[in-house]
Amino acid sequence: MSYKIVVEPRAIVDIQEAVEYYESKREDLGAYFFQIVDEYIESISKIPFFQIR
């Protein structure tokens, strides 16, 4: 069962700014950052109660 993750507009703006910042530091770094964020969001939607102990 997957849960729906809602990303607030403010968070989307923050993520986009981070992508642009990382992209300015090194080509494709912004895309890599976005890929990691996307993977974590998908992971949270599948296992929202996961905890590292």
C-alpha positions as CSV (number, residue, x, y, z in Angstrom):
1,M,0.0,0.0,0.0
2,S,1.3,3.4,-1.0
3,Y,0.5,6.7,0.8
4,K,0.0,9.9,-1.0
5,I,2.7,12.4,-0.2
6,V,1.8,16.1,-0.4
7,V,4.7,18.5,-0.9
8,E,3.8,22.0,0.1
9,P,4.4,24.8,-2.4
10,R,7.0,26.3,-0.1
11,A,8.9,23.1,-0.1
12,I,8.8,22.8,-3.9
13,V,10.3,26.3,-4.1
14,D,13.0,25.3,-1.6
15,I,13.8,22.2,-3.6
16,Q,13.9,24.1,-6.8
17,E,16.3,26.7,-5.3
18,A,18.5,23.9,-4.0
19,V,18.5,22.2,-7.5
20,E,19.6,25.5,-9.1
21,Y,22.3,26.1,-6.4
22,Y,23.8,22.6,-6.9
23,E,23.6,22.9,-10.6
24,S,25.5,26.2,-10.4
25,K,28.3,24.4,-8.5
26,R,28.6,21.4,-10.9
27,E,26.8,20.3,-14.0
28,D,24.2,17.6,-13.3
29,L,24.6,17.9,-9.5
30,G,21.2,19.6,-9.3
31,A,19.6,16.8,-11.3
32,Y,21.3,14.2,-9.0
33,F,20.0,16.1,-5.9
34,F,16.5,16.1,-7.3
35,Q,16.7,12.4,-8.1
36,I,17.7,11.7,-4.5
37,V,14.8,13.8,-3.1
38,D,12.4,12.0,-5.4
39,E,13.7,8.6,-4.3
40,Y,13.2,9.5,-0.6
41,I,9.7,10.8,-1.2
42,E,8.8,7.6,-3.0
43,S,10.4,5.6,-0.2
44,I,8.4,7.5,2.5
45,S,5.2,6.9,0.5
46,K,5.8,3.1,0.6
47,I,7.1,2.8,4.2
48,P,6.0,6.0,6.1
49,F,6.5,4.5,9.6
50,F,10.1,3.3,9.0
51,Q,12.4,4.2,11.9
52,I,16.1,3.6,12.3
53,R,16.9,2.5,15.8
